[in-house]
């Protein structure tokens, strides 16, 4: 009988353990309003995770939307962690143990590389992965093993580095031969070449790819690494034409990773595309806010500053037509805070607020007229 062959009995503690984890998952972060992603966004608003673990954040950023599902996936993660622990023969050999865990992952879960398999859910359900999802899972497991990890982010790629081993270990998580890949730079360069468009890798030179990547990348911690997952989700939202969701995703990603080397071009293109869409639909105030963000992050991109001024003027016209002084005033303060104003002043913008001043005075709104006159002076003669 199954109940007496030993196998049935051995499963019961695991099933009980799994049920307990799922019950605990249903209680995870039960308090507080909003979705799991909303609560995660509030938690990371100060650029640090306080209420959520990295494991929880990774699954939420992968698309998990409710506590029950989160409990299920955390139980899956714990099962992978237990499996990884079984392959370690000697914990005192940290490099050898980390290598064994790496090969365990590739033998059991990281089966097929796919560029768009960016989330942990892709690994759970399809055993597909890309550099972001594989590096996140490996770094999480290593952290739970007691091995401190970071990642190195370049404009095209990300990989694991160990920051407390006695030797320099770099792990290329997209290949089953990627552990300590720096031992074979030729193989690593061939691997990097696939992430470069067209013939760019050959123009740089295969022998120079490693140095090229190192010179343009930076070390990131595991919180910043999670930001790459948020960026990838934003990328796929943009690909589907959902600009608003993509922009919200970028704002969330920036709180995880404030200087993502692999997403700068994507960010700039999204700022341009989304602000253009907002212009086309007459949402000038929203376009202004997007461009103000863009001008702040990329002050060297002069088209952002130029388009910011255009959005501001169009928004001012819309506010004038509605005779919405408060909207005009509040957006003007944001413009002045953006540091986009020409140091020599802007007579056109000053003139807008002189018109407001005359209108407000005609309505007997002396306080508001005074505010408008002050703004006119600020636009005409900016404080240096």
N, C-alpha and C positions, 0 to 999 in steps of 0.2 A: 504493500500500500504506500501511496505517496507520503502519507503522514508519518510512516515509520522508516523511510529509507534514508533519513538524515537530511536530504536536500530540502524537503518541504519544511522541516523544522528550522533549518538554517536561514530560510527566507523570511521567516516571521519577524525576527528582530529588525531586519532591514526595512520590511514593509511598515512596521510600527514607527521606525525612525523617519521614514519618508513622510508618513502621514503627520507625524508631529511637526516636521519641518514645514509642511504645507499649511498646517494649522497656524504655526507661528507666522508664516508668510502672510496669512490673511489678516494678521494683527499688525503687520509692519506699517508703521507710519499711519495708523488708522486715524490719528487726530490731525486736525488742520484741514483747511479747505483746499479745493482744487484737485486737479489730476496729479498723478505721481510726477509728471514732467513739470507741472507748475510748481510743485513743492521743491523739486530738485533745483529749478531755476532760482527760487528764493534762497535756497541753501547756498548755492554757488555765487550769489550776487556779490559777496565780499571776496571772491576768488579763492575760497577755501571750502572744502566739504566738512561740515560739522555734524549734520543729522543723518547723512547717508554714507554708507561705506562705498569704497571703490567698486566692489562687486555689484552692489545695488544700483549704483549710478550707471555702470556699464550696461546692465540689462535694461534699465529705463531708457537710456539713450539708444539702445538697440530696438526700442519700440514696445516694450512691455508697458501696459497701460493700467493694470489693476493689481491689487495686493495679492490676490490668489495666484495669478500668473507669476508674479515676482517670487512668491514662495516656491512655486514649482521649479523655476529656473535656478534659484539659489540651491535647491536640493540637487539639481543636476550638476551644478558646479561643485558642490561638496562631494558628489560621487566621483567626478573627474579628479578632484584633489586626493581622495582616498586611493583611487587607482594609481595616481602618480607616486604616492608614497610607497606603494608596494614594489616599485621597481628600483628603489634606492637600496643599495647594498651597504654603503658606508657613508654615513652622514658627515664624517670628518673630511671626506673627499668632496669638497663643494663643487669643484669644476666637473668632476666625473659624475656627481649626482645631478647637477644641472643638465648635463649632456644626456643622461638617461631619461630625465623628465621630458626634455625636448624630443627625443626619439619616441617616447611613449605617446606624446601628443600627435606626432605625425603618423604613427602606426595606427592609432585608434580614432582620432578625431579630425585631423587636418589632412584630408584625403585629396581634395581637388582645389587648386587655385582658380579663383574667378575674380576678375577685377571688381565686380559690383558686390561681392560677398563681404560687405564691410561690417556686419553686425555679429554679435555673439549668437543671435538666433539662426543665422546662416550656418554656423558651426553645429549648433544643437540639432537642427532639423535636416540639414543636407550635407554636413561635413565638408562644406565649402568655405573658403576663407580668402582674405586678401592680407596685405601687410599690416593693416590697422587692426583687424579683428584678431589675427594670429598673435600679434605682438601684445595686445591687451590681455588675451587669455594667458599667454606664457608668463607675462610679468606679474599678473595676479597670482598665479600658482606659485611662482618663485617667491613672492612676498610672503605667502602663507607658509612656505617652507623655511622662511627665515633668511632668504638671500635677497639682499637689497638690490633693486634694479632701477634703472632709468631707461630712457629711450633716446635715440638720436634722430631728429627730424631734419630732412633735407627738402628741397623744393619738389622732389619727386617720390620720396620714399621714407620709411621709418623702420628702425630695427632696434633690438635690445642691446643694452650695454650693462654690464655688472660694475657697480661702483665701489665694491669693497673686496673684490678678489685680488690676490697677489699678482695676477697677470691680466693683461688687457684682453678681455673676452668680448667679442662682438658676435651677435647672433642674428642671422638672416632668417627670419621666421617663415618665409615663403617657400623654402626649399628644405627637403629632408636631409640635405648635406650642409645645411647652413650654420651649424653650431661652430663657433670660433672660425668664421669664414675668412677672417683676416689672414689666416695661415695660407690661404690660396687666393691671392688678389686677382689672379687671372680669371679664375672661375667666378669670383665676386663681380668683377668688371663685366663679364658676359651677362651675368644676372641683372646688373644695374641697367645695361643697355636696353633691356626690354621696356623700361619705364620711360624712356626718352622718345619723343615723337620723331617720325621721319628718320632722317640720317643725322640727327643732332649728336648722338653718341659717337658716331664716327668722325664728325667734325671736331669734337673735343678730343677724341683719341681714346681708345679702350684703355691704354696704359695710364691715362690721366684721369679716368672717371672717378676713382677713389678720392684723389686729392681735390678734384672739382667738387664732389659732394661734400667733403669735409669742410671745405672753405666756405660753403654757402649754407651749411646746416648749423644746428645748435642742439645741445643736450636739453632734454625736457624731463620733468618728473612725471609720475604716473597720473597725476591729476591733469596735467597738460596733455598727456597722451589721450585721455578720454575726450579731450576737446576735438581731436582728429575724428573721432567717431561722430560727434555732433556736426562737424563740418561736412563729413561724407553724407550724412542724412540731409543736410541742407543742399548739397550738390544734387542729390537725386530728386529732391523736391523741385529744384530749378529745372532739371532735365524734363520733368513732367509738366513744366509750365506754371507751377505754383510759386510765383515770385514772392508772395507774402509769407508763405510758410518757409521758403528758403531764407528770407531775410530774418525772420524770427529765429530760425535755426542758427544763423550766423551770429546773431547777438548772444544767444546762449553759448555757442562755441567759444566766443571771445572771452567769456568769463572763466572758461576752463583754461584756454590757451590764448594769451594776449598777443603773442607774436608768432603765429603759425607760419613757418617758412613755406610749407607745401600748399597753402591756401591763399596766398596774397593775390595772385592773378585772378583766382575765382572770386574773391571778395570784390576786387575792383570792377570786374565785369558785371557782377551782380548789382553793385551800386549803380552802375550806368544803366543796366537793363531795367531794373525795378523803378528807378526814378523816371526813366523815359515812359514806362507804362503808366505811372502815376500822373505824369504830365498829360499824357494822351487822354486820360479820363477826368481831367480837371481837378485832381486831388493835389493841388499845389502845396498846401501846407505839409502834407505827408512827404511829398517829393523833397521839400526843403529839409525836413528832418533827416531823411536818408542821405542827402547830399552834405548836410552839416556833419554827420557821422563820417562820411567818406573824406571830407576835407580835413577833418581832425586827424584821421588815421593816416592819410596819405597827402601831406601838405605839398609834396613835390608834384602831384598830379594837378596841373593848373586848370584842367577842364572841370574838375569838381568845384573849384572856387568860382569859376565863371558861371557854371550852371546853377550854383547855389544862389548867386545874385539874381539870375533870371527867375528862378523859382520864387525867390522872395518878392520880387516885383509883381509877379502874377498872383501870388497869394495876397499881397497888399491890395491889388485891384479887386480881388474877390471880396476881401473884408470891407473895402470902401463901398462896393455895390450893396453890401448888406448893412452898411453903417455899423460894423462890428469893431468898435474901438478897442475893446479888451483883447480881441484876437490879434489885431494889428500890433498893439503894444507888446504883448507877450512874445510874439514872433520876432519883433524888433530886438528885444533883449537877447533872445537866442542868437540872432545874427551877430550882435555885438560881441557876445561871448564866444562866437566861433572863431574869432581872430581872422576872419576872411575879408574884413573891410580894408580897402586900400589905405595905407598910412597917410596919403594926401587927402583923404576924405572922398565923399561921393555926393556931388551936388544934386544929382537926380534923386537919390534916396532922401537927402535932406529936404528936398522940395516936397516929397510925399507927406512928410510930417508937418511941414508948414501949412499944407492944405488942410490937414487934420486939425491943426490948431485953430485955423480960421473957422472951420465948421463947428468945432466944439465950443468956441466962444459964442458963436451965433445961437447956440442952444443953451447958453448960460452955464456951461460945464467948465468952470474956471480951473478947478483942480486938474481935470483931464487935459485941458488946453495947456496948462503948465507942463504936464508930463510930455506932451507932444512937442512943445518948444524945446524942452531939454533933449529929447531924442533927435530933433532936427540939428541941434548944436553938436551932438555926439557923432552924427553921420557926416557933418560938414567939417568938423575939426576933431578927429579921433584923438584920444589921449595916447601919447607916445610912451 
